[in-house]
Amino acid sequence: MGASYEFPRVDKIVVGAIGEPGARQFLLQCSYLGDLVTIKVEKVQISSLVEYLTGILERLDRPGHVPEDVSLEEPMAPIWAASQIAIGYSASTDTIDVEFTEMLDDEESAGRFRCSLTKEQAAYLSIEGTRLVRSGRPPCPLCGYPLDNRGHVCPKTNGNSAPFI
């Protein structure tokens, strides 16, 4: 069972990766009042998070100044790996609420991390998440999974002819 945290607002949120493309570990970090939480996420989760945040932001008033030069900090050891991400907008607080659930077979004992983001923080996360996802290996034009110089077993071709970059 992992630890659970709730940040009613965040001082900083950042998404980043450590390692080389093809062997990177993706991390999401939040800080609030001196507490720092690092969660391991998958590239596809970042991509989905970015897509959803962008959709929410398009329906709201334009964000103000977006944070700059935010980077991962030590300790970078994740408390756990995320399996599910839930996102919603709270009109009463004008925040975007995000909840990450720990990857465990027993959902009852899974750790949870909840945080509320300003529109500016959500815009930053959307921009940096997009940059991070695009900085890696290109996606297969058929299935969307990452390609490398050896190709891959593409589920769209039943593994018969792997695309190459």
PAZABA-665025 format. One line per field, with one value per residue (C-alpha): residue number from 1; residue in three letters; x negated, y negated, z. Coordinates in pm, whole numbers, plus 50000, padded with zeros to 5 digits. Each point is the difference from the previous one (the first is absolute). Example, Ala and Ser with C-alpha at 12.3 -4.5 7.8 and 13.67 -1.06 7.14 Angstrom:
<rs>
bapa <- [1 2];
torkol <- [ALA SER];
x <- [48770 49863];
y <- [50450 49656];
z <- [50780 49934];
</rs>
This chain:
<rs>
bapa <- [1 2 3 4 5 6 7 8 9 10 11 12 13 14 15 16 17 18 19 20 21 22 23 24 25 26 27 28 29 30 31 32 33 34 35 36 37 38 39 40 41 42 43 44 45 46 47 48 49 50 51 52 53 54 55 56 57 58 59 60 61 62 63 64 65 66 67 68 69 70 71 72 73 74 75 76 77 78 79 80 81 82 83 84 85 86 87 88 89 90 91 92 93 94 95 96 97 98 99 100 101 102 103 104 105 106 107 108 109 110 111 112 113 114 115 116 117 118 119 120 121 122 123 124 125 126 127 128 129 130 131 132 133 134 135 136 137 138 139 140 141 142 143 144 145 146 147 148 149 150 151 152 153 154 155 156 157 158 159 160 161 162 163 164 165];
torkol <- [MET GLY ALA SER TYR GLU PHE PRO ARG VAL ASP LYS ILE VAL VAL GLY ALA ILE GLY GLU PRO GLY ALA ARG GLN PHE LEU LEU GLN CYS SER TYR LEU GLY ASP LEU VAL THR ILE LYS VAL GLU LYS VAL GLN ILE SER SER LEU VAL GLU TYR LEU THR GLY ILE LEU GLU ARG LEU ASP ARG PRO GLY HIS VAL PRO GLU ASP VAL SER LEU GLU GLU PRO MET ALA PRO ILE TRP ALA ALA SER GLN ILE ALA ILE GLY TYR SER ALA SER THR ASP THR ILE ASP VAL GLU PHE THR GLU MET LEU ASP ASP GLU GLU SER ALA GLY ARG PHE ARG CYS SER LEU THR LYS GLU GLN ALA ALA TYR LEU SER ILE GLU GLY THR ARG LEU VAL ARG SER GLY ARG PRO PRO CYS PRO LEU CYS GLY TYR PRO LEU ASP ASN ARG GLY HIS VAL CYS PRO LYS THR ASN GLY ASN SER ALA PRO PHE ILE];
x <- [50000 49860 50021 50280 49966 50234 49873 50285 49774 49645 49698 49841 50091 49762 49980 49667 49801 49672 49800 49959 50290 50120 49895 50136 50190 50273 50069 50254 49903 50208 49904 50216 49885 49664 50139 49880 50178 49854 50210 49892 50224 49995 49942 50351 50143 49819 50133 50358 49964 49877 50285 50263 49847 49986 50369 50094 49782 50158 50341 49875 49878 49646 49741 49774 49621 49884 49717 49655 49684 50151 49802 49996 49821 49862 50121 50110 50086 50374 50224 50189 50111 50332 50261 50301 50030 50324 50037 50278 50065 50137 50186 50035 49620 49909 49750 49929 50000 49785 49992 49744 50064 49723 49955 50115 50222 50197 50155 50123 49647 49849 49833 50153 49858 50239 49904 50168 49834 50047 50069 49644 49853 50221 49888 49635 50055 50170 49717 49716 50178 50037 49630 49901 50212 49876 49635 49999 50023 50245 50331 50079 50227 50220 50048 49849 49756 49642 49760 49628 49728 50086 50370 50256 50263 50298 50339 50161 49794 50018 49624 49939 49827 49863 49968 49654 49895];
y <- [50000 49666 49666 49756 49622 49711 49657 49746 49794 50050 49774 50184 50275 50144 50297 50138 50308 50153 50229 50033 50020 50358 50057 49689 49987 49734 49811 49749 49786 49767 49788 49831 49825 50179 50347 50158 50294 50186 50253 50230 49965 50149 49802 50083 49869 49671 49981 50064 49754 49731 50067 49976 49691 49827 50075 49852 49691 49932 49961 49761 49642 49957 50080 49726 50028 50360 50114 50027 50201 50259 50323 50324 49985 50253 50236 50143 50343 50048 50089 50236 50047 49855 50221 49770 49625 49808 49635 49750 49628 49832 49680 49899 49983 49946 50287 50315 50295 50302 50333 50275 50352 50245 50306 50285 50302 49903 49661 49961 49976 49807 49670 49683 49661 49709 49647 49685 49801 49645 49946 49872 50315 50219 49806 50046 50372 50028 49819 50186 50335 49949 49914 50302 50246 49862 50014 50379 50269 49930 50188 50281 49857 50309 50066 49699 50202 49867 50103 50048 50077 50372 49944 50173 50270 49799 50133 49850 50234 50305 49969 50087 49686 49774 49632 49839 49642];
z <- [50000 49894 50170 49919 49971 49938 49893 49994 49775 49878 50017 49707 49758 49745 49767 49885 49910 50104 49773 49625 49751 49987 50362 50171 50324 49996 50319 50123 50298 50217 50296 50258 50318 49996 49925 49675 49836 49701 49808 49718 49695 49652 49682 49878 50330 49950 49645 50119 50288 49758 49759 50272 50165 49662 49946 50338 49946 49660 50169 50273 50005 49875 50271 50133 50023 49957 50233 49841 50058 50230 50025 50194 50333 50244 50127 49667 50141 49937 50293 49765 49637 49882 49838 49968 49959 50058 49898 50062 50011 50312 49911 50366 50048 49631 50024 49807 50236 49920 50183 49945 50130 50082 49780 50228 49957 50310 49921 50358 50138 49707 50075 49860 49919 49950 49907 49876 49723 49885 49630 49967 50156 49782 49690 50099 50057 49661 49819 50175 49973 49624 49968 50207 49802 49665 50110 50007 49736 49717 50003 49757 49727 50026 50371 50180 50213 50009 49726 50030 49746 50017 49931 50219 49996 49881 50112 49687 49777 50226 50033 49633 49882 50268 49901 50025 50045];
</rs>
